[in-house]
Amino acid sequence: VITAGGTPGTATITVRYYDQTITVPVQVKEVATQAKRLSAGGSHTLLVKEDGTMWAWGQNEKGQLGDGTMQNRSTPVKSMLVISAKQLAAAPSTVLLPPSQSKPLKVTATYANGSTQDVTTQATYESSHPEVAAVNATGVITAGGTPGTATITVRYYDQTITVPVQVKEVATQAKRLSAGGAHTLLVKQDGTVWAWGQNERGQLGDGTTQNRSTPVKSMLVISAKQLTAAPSTVLLPPSQSKPLKVTATYANGSTQDVTTQATYESSHPEIATVNTTGVITAGGTPGTATITVRYYDQTITVPVQVKEVATQAKRLSAGGAHTLLVKQDGTVWAWGQNEKGQLGDGTTQNRSTPVKSMLVISAKQLTAAPSTVL
């Protein structure tokens, strides 16, 4: 690791390994801070640099430049506002992954006033060894097929932290256990089946009829070749829900609905949670989250975006001279002739644009018959 001193200049790093020697030239100099965000107002412009400082120019009669004056500026001036975190933290702070598995990071910034903010989607990420562990723009780390170590560098304005990642084979844990009359079956997380006990009828599945007092590996493998989720991406309004359907495809081409057998994890539960049956529920905070779905040795991710969505039309009906519309949220809208109060808006005034009717088509209660099924 090379660390620059406070004095600009050039240096040479000499690297030796047994009888081999190489040199690495290093130049230390001031580098102009780059722009990170730009926003244009009505008559003024704002710029945030990568170091968190804010610059502004243009109209300033209302003090919109934030430089302590009301003087218009034709060139950038440094605002008194600094968008800079005092501390940056990642969870988890260290990561252990089996090959081909994924883990999302959550990055939190703490500011000088003590407030905190989830900046996972605003931070930038870089892996020292992408072949060992890659990281995407939303902070999801994915292990490659090569065991080893890598460092994920996380940057948010002038703050930088590192997350060590180790990729290695991890002892496979038990997933399911079943006891027969005089034998026991175990399914591990990698889909392999182990068995022990009575085997006179070949119930252990190891190709013999020999009883076993210790676990032997059965010839059966419960492991999917491919895993898919429907929908593959999810868009939800706040407080709404959407169920996932997870399908496993096996080596013989057969498929199985494994929605209730898979496990689920959300990268940002405050944005979108997911329960044990794969139902995703949006929180009250707009943003993006990643749902990680695991079934034995297979892992997939489902991106989720939570944002306000304009309510869509569900039904439309045209009268003699007026029109009725029912939206998906059950509200009724109407326009046209209204001399007899047919628009239901509490007036007899004709409307050339939709008005919200006082009628709401919304069920108070929903029942199913039969309520239980045998």
N, C-alpha and C positions, 0 to 999 in steps of 0.2 A: 504494500500500500504506500503510494507516494503522497506526501503532504507538503503543500507549498508553504514557504515561510512568508514573512511580511515584506521581503525585499524582492523587487522584480529583477529578472536576470535569466541566465541559462545555466543548466547543469546537465551532467551526464550520469545516468544510473548504469553501473556495471553489474551484470548478472553472471554468476559463475555456477556451473554445475559439473562437478568432476573436472574433466579436461576441456570442457566447452565454456566459452565466454562470449557474451553479446553485450552491446551497449544500447541504452534507450535515451535519446535526447529529450530533455524537459525544458520548456520555456514557461517562466512565470511572468505574467503581465496582467494589467488591468483590462478587463473585457467589458464592453458596454452591455448593460443589463437589457435583455430583450423584452419586448412587449408580450403580455400574456392575454389581456382582454381589452377590448375597445368598445365604447358605447357612444352613440351619437344622440344628443338631445335635440330639442327644437332649434336652439341656436348655440349650443355649446357641445364640446366633445370631452369624454373622459377616457383615460388610459390607465390601466393597471399593469405595472411591470412585474417581472418574475420575482423581484425582491420584495414585492408587496407594497411598494410605494405607489401613490396615485398622482397622476398629472392631469391637468385640465386646461382648456383654453376656449375662448369664445365669449358669448354674452355672460355678464356677471352682475347685472343690476339687482338681482335678488340674492346674491351671494352664492350662486349655484356652483361656482368653481371651488369653493371651500378653502380659499387661500387667505381668509381673514379680511378681505376687502370686497368692495362692490365695483371694482374697476374691470372693464372689459379687457381681454387679453388676446392678442393676435398670435402669440407664441406660447407654448406649454409652460405652465408654472406648476410647482410642486404643491399639491394640496396638503392640508394638515392631516388628512385621513391616511392611515396606514393599514392596509389589509394584510396583516401578517400575524401568523400564529405564534404564540409564545412557546407552545409545545405541540409535538405531533406524536401520536401513539397508534400502533397497529395491533389488532387482535385477530388471530393469535400472534404473539411476539416471536415465536419460533414455530416452524412447521415440520412435521414428520409425515411423509407420504409414501405409500407403496407405489410402484411403477404404474403409470397410466391413470392414477387417481387425481382428483381435484379438490381444492380447498379455497373458499373465498376469504379474502382479507376484509376487515372493516377498519377504516382509518379515521381517527378522530382528532380534530384540532382544538386546542385550548388557547383562548385569547387572553390578553392582559387583564381584562375585566373579570376573568374567571368563567366566562361563558364557553360552552363547547359546541362543536358542530361536526356532523358526519360529513366528511369531505372525500369519501371513497371514490366517487365518480368524478371529482375535480382534481384529484392527485394524478401524478404521472408515475409510471412503473417501468423498471428496467431490470432484467435478469442478467447476472454475471455469466451464467451458463445455460442458455435456452435449451440446449440439448438434454440437460439434466432436469431443469424445471423452467417452464415458460410462464409468463404472466400476461394477461390481456389488459385492455384499457379500463376494465371495471374492477381490477384487483383480484381476479380469480387465477390462482396458481394451479398449473397442471403439470404433473410429473411426467417426464419422458420415460422411455423404456430402459434408460441407462442409470443404474444406481450411482449415487455420488452426492456432492454438496453444491449448493448454489446460494447466492445472496441476491435478494430482491431489494433494490433501492427504490424508496418511495420519496417523492418530492412534492411539496406543496408550498408554492412561493419560495421564501428563503429558508424553509425548514426541510431537512433531509433525515430520514431514518433508514435503517436496514433491517431486513427480516431474514435470518438464516433458514435455509430449507435443506432438509436431508431426505434424499430419496433412497429407500432401501426396502427389501422384502421384509414384511412384518408377519410374524407367526399368525396363521389364519385362525380366527376365533370361531367358536361354535355359534350356529344360527338357530338350529332347531334340534330338538331331542324327542324321541318317541320310544316308549317302552312297550314291547310285545309281551306275549305270554311268558316266554323264558329267554327273550333276546332283546337287545337294545340297538336302536339306530340313531346316528348322529349326522346331521348335515352341517358342514362348515360354511363359512362365508364365501369361500371360493367355489362352492357348488359340489365339492367332493363329498361322498357318503362313506361313513365308517360304521362298522357293526361289530357286535360281540355277543356271546351267549350261545344258546342252543342253535344247532345248524343241521339237524338230521334231515330236514326237508330242503336244505339249501337256502334257508331264509336270510342268511347273511349276505348272499349275493356275491361271494368271493370265488365262485367256481368250484367249491368243494362242499362236502357234507360233514366237515369236521367242526366240532364245537370249539369255540374260542373264548378264552378267559381274558384276553386283552383285545383292544380294538384292531380290526384289520380293515384295509381299504376295500370297499365294495367296488364292483365293476360299473356301478351306476354313477353317472355324473349329472348333477342338476345344475347346469350352467348355461346361460343364454349366450348365443353368438352375437346378438344385436339387441339393443334396447331403444325403444322410441316412445315419445310422449305426444299426446294430442290434447290440446294444441301445442305446437312446438314453441310458440311465443304467445305471451298473454298481455292484453291491454285491458285494464280495469279502472272504472271510476272509483273514487274513495268509498270505502265501506261495502263494496260489492264483492261477490265471490265467484269463483270459476273452478269446476272440478277438472283434474287431469285424468287421462286414461293412459296407463303405461302398459305397453305390449312388449313381451319378450319373444324373440325369434331364436329357435334352437338349430343345432347343426343339421338336423334332418329336415329342416324347412318348416316344421310345425310352429305355430304361434300360440301364445297364452296371454290372457289378461292378468297381469301381476300387480295391478294398482294397489290392492290391499296388502300385498306381500312386500312391496318396495319400501324403502325408508326415504324420508324427505328432510331437507334442511334449507332454511332461507338465509341468505347473506345479510339481509336487513329486515328483521322481524317487525321493526317499527313502520316499515313501508308495506310489506306483504308477509303475512304468516302462512304457514302450510300445516295442515294437520296430518295425522297418521294415515288417513285414507286418500291423501292427495288433493284435498280441497284447498285452493289458494284464496285467501281473504285479504283484500286491500285495507290498509290502515287509513287514518285520516291525513297522512302526510304524502303529498305527491313525490314521485321519484322513481328510481329503478332499483330492482333487486334481482338476484339470481337464485332460482330454486335448484338445488342439487338433488338428483334422484339416483339412488343406489339399489341394485338388485344383484346379490351375490358379488361377482367380480366385475360387473358392468356399472358404469357411471355415466350419466348424461346431465346436462344443465338446461334449464328453461328460463330465458330472460322474461322478466315481468316489468311492465311499465304501469305506474299508477298515475292517472291524471284525469282531470275533469273532461268528460265527453258529452258533447251535445246530445240530448235525448232524441232518439230516432222515432219516426212515425211508425205506428203499428197498424192502424186501420183508418180508412178514409171513406166518407159517405157524402154523396151529393144530393141535396134536396132540390125542390123546385127552383129556389133562388138563393139558397144558402148552402154552405159546406161545413161538414163536421170532421174533425181530426182527433183521433185518440193516439197519444204518444205511449211509448213503452213504459213510462212511469205511471200510467193510468190517468194523467190529466187530459182534459178535453178542451180543444180549441175550436173556435167557430168564426165564420165571417160570411158576409152577404146580407140578405134581407132580414129584418128583425122587428117588423111592425107588430108581430104577435108574440114577441119575446122568445122566438125560436132559437136564438143563439145562447140563451141561458146565462147571460152576463149581468142580469138584473136590470137591464134597460130595454127600451124598444127602439134603440138607435141603430140604423143600418151601419155595417162595418165593411170597409174595403180592405182592411188588413186583419189578420187573426187576433182575436181576443180570447183570454182564458175564461172558459165557462165555469160556473159554480159547481158543475157536476164533476165528480171524480169517480172513475171506474176502477175501483180497488177493492179487493176482497178483504173482509174482516177476518175470515177464517177459511182454511182449506182442509178438507177431509178426504180420505181415500177409503173405498169399500171394495173388498174387506180390509179392515185395518191391520189384520195379521193374516199370513198365508201359510198353509201347510201343504 
